[in-house]
């Protein structure tokens, strides 16, 4: 896994919290899978866009969440219908 992204866990959930994050150029995301609890995280928008432009992003990414490494791959990316800005991303544990 060549792509490593720093993520921050978040406890503030919901539409309003996600909108506040996007105003600060952060992308809300969730990590699911392998029978473990889902983790809500926040990613830096510029770093995520730079990573998403590479082909290997869709085969696997390493997320660093609070000092813990999680190998994931993107399952769903939600984009704005006009600007195509990333609004939310779902990752599945590998």
QUIGIHU-V615288 format. One record per residue. N is the residue number from 0. RES is the residue in one small letter. BURIAL is + if it has 16 or more other C-alpha atoms within 10 Angstrom, else -. D_FIRST is the distance of its C-alpha to the first C-alpha in Angstrom with 2 decimals. Layout:
# QUIGIHU-V615288
((N/RES/BURIAL/D_FIRST) (N/RES/BURIAL/D_FIRST))
This chain:
# QUIGIHU-V615288
((0/x/-/0.00) (1/x/-/3.77) (2/x/-/5.69) (3/x/+/7.50) (4/x/+/10.84) (5/x/+/13.92) (6/x/+/15.97) (7/x/+/19.50) (8/x/+/21.10) (9/x/-/24.34) (10/x/-/27.56) (11/x/-/29.48) (12/x/-/28.99) (13/x/-/30.83) (14/x/-/31.71) (15/x/-/33.33) (16/x/-/30.53) (17/x/+/28.00) (18/x/-/30.43) (19/x/-/30.80) (20/x/+/27.06) (21/x/+/26.93) (22/x/-/29.90) (23/x/-/27.95) (24/x/-/25.10) (25/x/+/22.75) (26/x/+/21.21) (27/x/+/21.80) (28/x/+/19.20) (29/x/+/19.12) (30/x/+/16.76) (31/x/+/18.40) (32/x/-/18.29) (33/x/-/18.58) (34/x/-/22.12) (35/x/-/21.34) (36/x/-/22.92) (37/x/-/21.53) (38/x/-/20.34) (39/x/+/21.45) (40/x/+/19.48) (41/x/+/19.98) (42/x/+/17.68) (43/x/+/18.94) (44/x/+/19.95) (45/x/-/19.55) (46/x/-/15.97) (47/x/+/15.12) (48/x/-/17.12) (49/x/-/15.53) (50/x/+/11.99) (51/x/-/13.69) (52/x/-/15.29) (53/x/-/12.26) (54/x/-/11.87) (55/x/-/8.11) (56/x/+/8.85) (57/x/-/10.72) (58/x/-/8.46) (59/x/+/6.03) (60/x/+/5.86) (61/x/+/6.39) (62/x/+/10.15) (63/x/+/12.42) (64/x/+/15.74) (65/x/-/18.71) (66/x/-/16.98) (67/x/-/15.10) (68/x/-/11.34) (69/x/+/10.80) (70/x/+/8.00) (71/x/+/9.50) (72/x/+/10.13) (73/x/+/13.14) (74/x/-/16.33) (75/x/-/19.04) (76/x/-/19.50) (77/x/-/23.10) (78/x/-/24.58) (79/x/-/28.02) (80/x/-/30.31) (81/x/-/31.79) (82/x/-/29.47) (83/x/-/26.21) (84/x/-/24.82) (85/x/+/22.07) (86/x/+/24.05) (87/x/+/21.79) (88/x/+/18.48) (89/x/+/17.83) (90/x/+/14.53) (91/x/+/14.52) (92/x/+/13.01) (93/x/-/11.17))
